[in-house]
Amino acid sequence: VCSPRKADFMRSLEKSDKASLVFSLPHEEGSLSKVLTILSFYNINLTKIQSLPVIGHEWEYMFYVDVTYQNLTRYRQAIDAIIPLTKELKILGEYRSC
């Protein structure tokens, strides 16, 4: 049973069309390209990407990305598809764009 507040929250997620993610990848040739190819396949638009080195881990980076999408199901399928390619992935937030 959903409380009214939780139901409102779930409805707002279903209307989301923008997300912020952070992930790290193994230090392997083409690892970022594979992730970006999957996002493209699922019609996910990359609007921002920023890489920051992981302190104390040579050649390891965290990638902060913002994406937009028109189909929530395709977005979720894309996330499921990239998880096995990442060392770590967190969804920082899912929003409805203004």
Residue, then its C-alpha position, 0 to 999 in steps of 0.5 A: v500500500c502506498s501512502p499518498r506522499k509515496a504515490d505522488f513521488m512515484r507519479s512524478l518519477e513516471k513523468s521524469d525525462k531527465a536524469s543525473l548519473v555517476f559511474s566508474l569504469p574499468h581501465e580498459e580500451g573502449s569502456l566509455s565508448k561501450v556505455l555511450t553506444i548503449l545510451s545512443f541505442y536506447n535513444i538516451n541523449l547525453t547533455k553533459i559529461q564530466s570526468l573526475p579522477v578517483i584520488g588514490h586510484e591511478w587511471e580511474y575516473m568517475f563520470y558524471v553525466d546528465v541525460t534526457y529521454q522521452n521514454l522512461t522504459r527505454y531509459r530503464q532498459a539502458i541503465d540495466a544494460i550499462i550496469p554490467l559494464t560499470k564498476e559502480l553506478k549511482i542514479l543521483g536523481e531523476y527529474r522532469s525538465c522545465 
